[in-house]
Amino acid sequence: MISDLYKRREKLGYVILFLLLAIFIGWLIFQTPETQREWLELSFFLLPLGFVVSIIMISRYHYNKVKDVNIPNSDAVIIELNHVVIKKDAAIIPRLLLFEKNGEFIGVLKPIKTPWWLYSLYIISEETASMFPQSYGFISHDGKNLFKFHKKGWLKQVTLTIFDGHNKKIGSYIQEELKALIHIKGKLLNEKDEQILSINASGFSGDFKWLDENGEQWARFIKGLFPHEYTNIFRDSHNDIVELSNQLSEENKIRLMSAIGYLFIARMKQ
């Protein structure tokens, strides 16, 4: 799965490179620079081309390093997890791939039941697409839908309605979206709309440390903190590891993972 991720990044890089080259050539044909200053201004267009080429080369390098590494699927159940490595997938539609520290694949968090017109909107502008209601499902490596949440709201407040694997509502997460750029603030509720956890995180780095009213830690994330001994499998620098309490009930773990999943999906738009 990790090697597939790098391969998809490489392929997506080629697509973007082709589009940029088409725009560049079209510009030369229809708006050919006439002065040295105009040619100099056009040269700045080479910067994004170089950036995309570097992504392609780095992705190819990482792919070659891990393509022969045997990375099995995880046997762990969500309630047993005390950590999760979250990686952004290389795709037009936002998806998160979840792993254990040893590289074992847990599953993917992705939009489900997406209408056709919203797919088109994702291609044009992910930020615009995020304004509309959308359901997300956590699909395990063997194809089981372990839980899902439905997101609605934008700008002022976002609400997630959380369901377990049997499509039973077990809670919700409410976030004050206006403050999310500087300071993320929200609350996690159970099925009776009772608050069970206060959510606070940095709007810039995404760092958080969540404690319940008894002082027990539910989750912690520090951007840039990743165990060095696991970087042989996770070759690139985009590795986010979240510490999770394994003392939570299954329903609380699902509620917690839903809130974390949304936070990381939202970070991808920034």
C-alpha positions in Angstrom: 0.0 0.0 0.0 2.8 2.4 0.8 4.6 1.7 -2.5 1.2 2.2 -4.3 1.0 5.6 -2.6 4.3 6.7 -4.0 3.4 5.3 -7.4 0.1 7.3 -7.4 2.0 10.4 -6.4 4.4 9.9 -9.4 1.5 9.4 -11.8 -0.4 12.4 -10.5 2.9 14.4 -10.9 3.0 13.4 -14.6 -0.6 14.5 -15.1 0.1 17.9 -13.5 3.3 18.2 -15.5 1.5 17.6 -18.8 -1.2 20.2 -17.9 1.5 22.8 -17.0 3.4 22.1 -20.2 0.2 22.4 -22.3 -0.5 25.8 -20.6 3.1 26.9 -21.1 3.1 25.9 -24.8 -0.3 27.5 -25.4 0.9 30.7 -23.8 3.9 30.8 -26.1 1.8 30.3 -29.2 -0.9 32.9 -28.4 1.1 35.3 -26.2 4.6 35.1 -27.5 6.9 37.3 -25.5 8.4 40.2 -27.5 10.8 41.8 -25.1 13.6 40.5 -22.8 11.5 41.6 -19.8 8.5 39.5 -20.9 10.8 36.5 -21.5 12.1 37.0 -18.0 8.7 37.2 -16.5 7.7 34.0 -18.3 10.7 32.2 -16.9 9.1 32.3 -13.5 6.7 29.7 -14.9 9.5 27.3 -14.8 9.4 27.2 -10.9 6.2 25.2 -10.7 7.5 22.9 -13.5 10.6 22.3 -11.5 8.6 21.7 -8.3 6.4 19.0 -10.1 9.5 17.4 -11.6 11.1 17.1 -8.1 7.9 15.5 -6.8 8.0 12.9 -9.6 11.7 12.2 -8.9 11.3 11.9 -5.1 8.2 9.7 -5.5 10.1 7.4 -7.9 13.0 7.3 -5.4 10.8 6.4 -2.5 8.9 3.8 -4.6 12.1 2.0 -5.6 13.1 1.9 -1.9 9.9 0.2 -0.6 8.5 -1.6 -3.7 10.0 -4.9 -2.5 9.2 -4.5 1.2 6.5 -6.8 2.4 3.9 -4.6 4.1 1.0 -6.7 5.4 -2.4 -5.6 6.4 -3.0 -4.9 10.1 -4.8 -7.4 12.3 -5.5 -4.7 15.0 -9.0 -3.7 15.8 -9.7 0.1 16.1 -10.3 -0.1 19.8 -6.9 -1.7 20.3 -4.9 1.0 18.6 -2.7 3.3 20.7 -1.4 5.2 17.6 -2.1 5.7 14.0 0.1 7.0 11.1 -2.0 9.3 8.8 -0.9 10.0 5.3 -2.6 12.0 2.6 -3.3 9.9 -0.5 -2.4 11.1 -4.0 -5.8 11.7 -5.4 -8.1 14.4 -6.6 -10.7 13.5 -4.0 -9.3 13.9 -0.5 -8.4 10.6 1.1 -6.4 9.6 4.2 -4.5 6.3 4.4 -4.0 4.9 7.9 -1.1 2.7 9.0 0.5 1.3 12.1 4.1 2.5 12.9 5.5 -0.8 11.4 3.8 0.0 8.1 0.9 -2.4 8.4 -2.1 -1.0 6.6 -5.2 -0.3 8.7 -7.6 1.3 6.2 -8.7 4.4 4.4 -10.9 7.4 5.3 -12.6 8.7 2.1 -15.8 10.4 0.9 -18.6 8.0 0.2 -21.9 8.3 -1.8 -20.4 11.4 -3.5 -22.8 12.8 -6.2 -21.3 13.1 -9.7 -21.5 16.9 -9.8 -19.4 17.1 -6.6 -16.7 15.0 -8.2 -16.4 17.6 -10.9 -16.3 20.4 -8.3 -13.4 18.7 -6.5 -11.4 18.8 -9.7 -12.0 22.6 -10.0 -11.7 23.6 -6.4 -11.5 21.4 -3.3 -12.2 24.4 -1.1 -15.5 25.1 -2.9 -16.4 21.4 -2.8 -15.9 21.4 1.0 -18.8 23.8 1.4 -21.4 21.1 0.5 -22.6 18.3 2.8 -20.5 15.1 2.4 -20.3 11.7 4.0 -17.0 10.0 4.8 -16.4 6.4 5.6 -13.6 4.5 7.3 -13.0 1.4 5.2 -10.8 -1.3 6.6 -8.2 -3.1 4.4 -10.6 -6.0 3.9 -13.4 -3.6 2.6 -15.5 -3.4 5.7 -17.1 0.0 6.6 -16.2 0.3 10.2 -17.8 3.7 10.8 -18.8 6.9 9.0 -19.7 10.5 9.6 -21.8 13.0 7.7 -20.4 16.5 7.5 -22.6 19.6 7.0 -22.1 23.3 7.6 -19.4 25.7 6.5 -17.8 29.0 7.5 -19.5 29.5 10.9 -19.9 26.0 12.2 -19.4 22.4 11.0 -21.3 19.5 12.4 -20.4 15.8 12.0 -23.0 13.2 12.7 -21.2 10.0 13.6 -22.5 6.4 12.8 -21.0 3.0 13.8 -20.5 0.1 11.4 -24.2 -0.8 11.7 -25.4 2.7 10.6 -26.4 3.5 14.2 -25.9 7.2 15.3 -23.5 7.2 18.2 -22.7 10.9 18.5 -21.6 14.1 16.9 -18.7 16.5 16.6 -19.3 20.3 16.4 -16.5 22.7 15.4 -16.5 26.5 15.3 -15.2 26.8 11.7 -14.6 30.6 11.8 -11.8 30.1 14.4 -10.2 27.2 12.6 -7.5 29.2 10.8 -6.0 30.3 14.1 -7.4 28.1 16.8 -9.6 25.0 16.3 -12.3 24.7 18.9 -15.0 22.1 19.1 -16.8 19.6 21.2 -17.4 15.8 20.9 -20.8 14.6 21.9 -22.4 11.2 22.6 -25.7 9.9 21.2 -27.6 11.9 23.9 -25.9 15.1 22.8 -23.9 15.2 26.1 -20.4 16.6 25.8 -17.7 13.9 26.4 -14.6 15.8 25.2 -13.5 19.3 24.6 -11.6 19.7 21.3 -8.8 22.3 21.0 -6.0 22.4 18.4 -3.6 24.8 16.7 -5.0 26.1 13.5 -1.5 26.5 12.1 0.3 23.2 13.0 -2.7 21.1 14.0 -1.1 20.2 17.3 -3.4 19.0 20.0 -3.5 17.2 23.3 -7.0 16.2 24.5 -7.8 15.3 28.1 -11.2 14.4 29.4 -12.7 15.8 32.6 -10.8 13.2 34.7 -7.5 14.3 33.2 -7.1 11.1 31.1 -5.4 11.6 27.7 -7.5 10.6 24.7 -5.2 11.7 21.9 -2.1 13.7 21.2 -0.5 15.0 18.0 2.6 17.1 17.5 3.4 18.0 13.9 6.9 16.9 12.9 7.2 14.3 15.7 7.8 10.9 14.2 9.8 7.9 15.5 13.0 7.8 13.6 13.2 4.0 13.8 10.1 3.8 11.5 11.4 6.0 8.7 12.8 3.1 6.8 9.3 2.2 5.7 7.8 5.8 5.7 10.5 7.2 3.5 9.2 10.8 2.9 8.8 13.6 5.4 4.9 13.7 5.3 4.3 11.4 8.2 1.8 12.3 10.9 1.5 10.0 13.9 -1.3 10.4 16.4 -1.2 8.9 19.8 -4.5 7.3 20.9 -5.7 5.9 24.2 -6.4 2.2 24.1 -8.6 2.5 27.3 -11.6 3.9 25.5 -14.8 2.1 24.6 -15.3 1.2 21.0 -18.0 3.9 20.6 -15.7 6.6 22.1 -12.8 5.4 19.9 -15.0 5.8 16.8 -16.2 9.3 17.9 -12.6 10.2 18.5 -11.3 8.9 15.2 -14.1 10.7 13.4 -13.1 14.1 14.8 -9.4 13.4 14.1 -10.3 12.3 10.5 -12.1 15.5 9.8 -9.3 17.6 11.3 -6.8 16.0 9.0 -9.1 16.2 5.9 -9.6 19.9 6.6 -5.8 20.4 7.0 -5.4 19.0 3.4 -7.2 22.1 2.1 -4.8 24.6 3.7 
